[in-house]
Amino acid sequence: MGMPVEYSEFKGNKLIQLYAEADAEKKYAFSFGKTKAKLIMENIKEIEKFAKD
């Protein structure tokens, strides 16, 4: 199961916000926009390897 997701905008730019289900207060949520989302997608294999170590 993935993280809960919310969408919002900041200064006219779309954002996605991710947070852990256990983080009900969303204290440790993080957000990013389309530019960073594209960068993540281009490097998803390396991120997966990093997360597994």
N, CA, C and O of each residue as an XYZ file, in Angstrom:
212
protein
N       0.847     -1.194      0.000
C       0.000      0.000      0.000
C       0.882      1.243      0.000
O       1.890      1.291      0.705
N       0.512      2.234     -0.776
C       1.289      3.459     -0.869
C       0.917      4.466      0.202
O       0.043      4.236      1.038
N       1.593      5.558      0.147
C       1.338      6.645      1.084
C       0.056      7.377      0.692
O      -0.296      7.420     -0.487
N      -0.639      7.949      1.666
C      -1.756      8.825      1.324
C      -1.234     10.042      0.540
O      -0.120     10.509      0.777
N      -2.030     10.533     -0.371
C      -1.620     11.620     -1.258
C      -2.669     12.721     -1.234
O      -3.870     12.457     -1.179
N      -2.195     13.955     -1.276
C      -3.076     15.107     -1.431
C      -2.483     16.001     -2.504
O      -1.272     16.009     -2.722
N      -3.342     16.749     -3.167
C      -2.902     17.674     -4.201
C      -3.266     19.084     -3.773
O      -4.300     19.313     -3.145
N      -2.402     20.023     -4.123
C      -2.670     21.422     -3.794
C      -1.961     22.300     -4.815
O      -1.410     21.808     -5.800
N      -1.983     23.590     -4.571
C      -1.291     24.556     -5.428
C      -0.544     25.539     -4.559
O      -0.954     25.842     -3.439
N       0.563     26.035     -5.094
C       1.347     27.074     -4.435
C       1.774     28.055     -5.513
O       2.476     27.685     -6.454
N       1.359     29.281     -5.380
C       1.662     30.331     -6.353
C       1.331     29.883     -7.776
O       2.086     30.139     -8.714
N       0.194     29.213     -7.918
C      -0.280     28.793     -9.228
C       0.322     27.510     -9.763
O      -0.020     27.080    -10.865
N       1.217     26.888     -9.002
C       1.854     25.644     -9.430
C       1.252     24.458     -8.688
O       1.049     24.517     -7.476
N       0.968     23.379     -9.416
C       0.408     22.187     -8.796
C       1.464     21.472     -7.963
O       2.629     21.380     -8.352
N       1.034     20.969     -6.813
C       1.907     20.216     -5.907
C       1.252     18.902     -5.542
O       0.028     18.773     -5.548
N       2.087     17.931     -5.224
C       1.628     16.681     -4.639
C       2.254     16.597     -3.252
O       3.425     16.932     -3.070
N       1.471     16.151     -2.283
C       1.957     16.033     -0.907
C       1.813     14.575     -0.487
O       0.742     13.982     -0.616
N       2.906     14.009      0.016
C       2.932     12.628      0.482
C       3.185     12.608      1.978
O       3.957     13.411      2.503
N       2.520     11.673      2.659
C       2.748     11.513      4.093
C       2.420     10.079      4.483
O       1.639      9.407      3.810
N       3.017      9.618      5.567
C       2.786      8.256      6.043
C       1.414      8.148      6.694
O       0.933      9.102      7.305
N       0.787      6.983      6.562
C      -0.530      6.776      7.179
C      -0.482      7.002      8.682
O      -1.440      7.512      9.263
N       0.620      6.629      9.316
C       0.755      6.764     10.764
C       0.935      8.230     11.189
O       0.840      8.544     12.376
N       1.188      9.106     10.248
C       1.417     10.521     10.530
C       0.114     11.303     10.377
O      -0.042     12.086      9.440
N      -0.809     11.088     11.294
C      -2.144     11.694     11.217
C      -2.092     13.225     11.188
O      -2.944     13.857     10.563
N      -1.114     13.819     11.850
C      -0.991     15.276     11.878
C      -0.250     15.815     10.662
O      -0.112     17.029     10.504
N       0.225     14.926      9.808
C       0.980     15.290      8.608
C       2.210     16.130      8.961
O       2.618     17.018      8.212
N       2.782     15.822     10.114
C       3.951     16.545     10.600
C       5.168     16.316      9.705
O       6.007     17.204      9.555
N       5.264     15.126      9.113
C       6.432     14.779      8.315
C       6.101     14.653      6.827
O       6.790     13.942      6.095
N       5.068     15.327      6.388
C       4.681     15.306      4.976
C       5.729     16.050      4.149
O       6.429     16.931      4.647
N       5.817     15.673      2.879
C       6.650     16.465      1.984
C       5.932     16.679      0.666
O       5.131     15.855      0.226
N       6.243     17.815      0.049
C       5.568     18.224     -1.181
C       6.588     18.493     -2.269
O       7.732     18.855     -1.998
N       6.149     18.307     -3.510
C       6.977     18.681     -4.643
C       6.087     18.927     -5.852
O       4.944     18.475     -5.916
N       6.645     19.652     -6.797
C       5.906     20.006     -7.995
C       6.253     19.115     -9.174
O       6.925     18.093     -9.029
N       5.780     19.524    -10.345
C       5.947     18.709    -11.553
C       7.402     18.570    -11.979
O       7.797     17.501    -12.445
N       8.204     19.608    -11.836
C       9.606     19.521    -12.243
C      10.332     18.454    -11.442
O      11.050     17.631    -12.011
N      10.151     18.458    -10.124
C      10.799     17.445     -9.295
C      10.173     16.074     -9.516
O      10.868     15.061     -9.448
N       8.877     16.030     -9.779
C       8.224     14.747    -10.061
C       8.823     14.107    -11.307
O       9.062     12.899    -11.330
N       9.067     14.903    -12.338
C       9.685     14.382    -13.559
C      11.096     13.887    -13.286
O      11.498     12.847    -13.807
N      11.849     14.617    -12.480
C      13.206     14.200    -12.113
C      13.181     12.872    -11.360
O      14.004     11.992    -11.611
N      12.234     12.738    -10.439
C      12.078     11.483     -9.693
C      11.781     10.340    -10.651
O      12.396      9.278    -10.559
N      10.845     10.547    -11.569
C      10.468      9.488    -12.506
C      11.635      9.083    -13.400
O      11.783      7.906    -13.728
N      12.457     10.040    -13.793
C      13.625      9.740    -14.622
C      14.671      8.922    -13.870
O      15.500      8.252    -14.485
N      14.629      8.976    -12.538
C      15.640      8.309    -11.719
C      15.048      7.289    -10.751
O      15.674      6.947     -9.748
N      13.849      6.806    -11.046
C      13.127      5.938    -10.112
C      13.899      4.660     -9.771
O      13.845      4.200     -8.631
N      14.609      4.088    -10.728
C      15.366      2.856    -10.464
C      16.450      3.089     -9.412
O      16.639      2.267     -8.515
N      17.155      4.207     -9.527
C      18.196      4.536     -8.547
C      17.595      4.827     -7.181
O      18.174      4.468     -6.155
N      16.444      5.473     -7.164
C      15.767      5.751     -5.895
C      15.332      4.448     -5.243
O      15.471      4.289     -4.030
N      14.808      3.510     -6.030
C      14.412      2.205     -5.499
C      15.601      1.477     -4.892
O      15.494      0.908     -3.806
N      16.744      1.493     -5.592
C      17.954      0.842     -5.059
C      18.382      1.508     -3.747
O      18.732      0.827     -2.783
N      18.350      2.824     -3.720
C      18.718      3.574     -2.521
C      17.816      3.224     -1.343
O      18.295      3.033     -0.225
N      16.528      3.140     -1.591
C      15.557      2.869     -0.525
C      15.710      1.462      0.047
O      15.414      1.231      1.219
N      16.170      0.524     -0.776
C      16.325     -0.863     -0.325
C      17.560     -1.076      0.537
O      17.604     -2.014      1.332
N      18.560     -0.219      0.390
C      19.801     -0.376      1.170
C      19.648      0.087      2.595
O      20.601      0.019      3.371
